[in-house]
Amino acid sequence: MYRHIDFFVIVENTPISINRDIIKLGLATEKKESCGVSGCGMDMGFSVVSNLSQKLFNDYKIIKHEWI
């Protein structure tokens, strides 16, 4: 399965896209201004966020995510 997912951080009630950063770190591919993520049988948003946390902080649990 393949998904297009957009990732944002919320700063002062304003969503800021971090898609480019995730793509530059090699955690997803660029697909129509979104992050292209492949995988099946799990929450792929969680997968990308936990991999990002692991890459930045050497701990997959530091960054929390929420679906909006």
Secondary structure, 3 states (H helix, E strand, C coil): CEEEECCEEEECCEEEECHHHHHHCCCCEEECCEEEEECCCCCHHHHHHHHHHHHHHCCCCCCCCCCC
